[in-house]
Amino acid sequence: VQLQASGGGLVQAGGSLRLSCAASGSIYSVRDMGWYRQAPGKQRELVASITASKNTNYKDSVKGRFTITRDNAKNTIYLQMNSLTPEDTAVYYCTASGVATWSDRNEYDYWGQGTLVTVSS
């Protein structure tokens, strides 16, 4: 199983970006998916998460600005980020937890490679 994240880049404050993360492999089911971020010198933190039934959870500072969505058929999640501020600058990582494959119904967690989001003031 691999997670492929994309969509990062450089944007001015107030702008928008859309991140995507696709899980590939012989996937049977995925329980939760989400986005974490890590800014320079800071710990990695949860930004948003979404369950298979599409219940969502957000970090307080992004509520109302970020929207996480999920396409279960494609095992893909998206993070629409609006009204970006320099404080949103970080490497964003996608994660999938409770992943079972057709050959192994045990559940495992996976992380994707990071994608850099830079917001200029």
Disulfide bonds with the S-S distance in Angstrom:
Cys21-Cys94 2.12
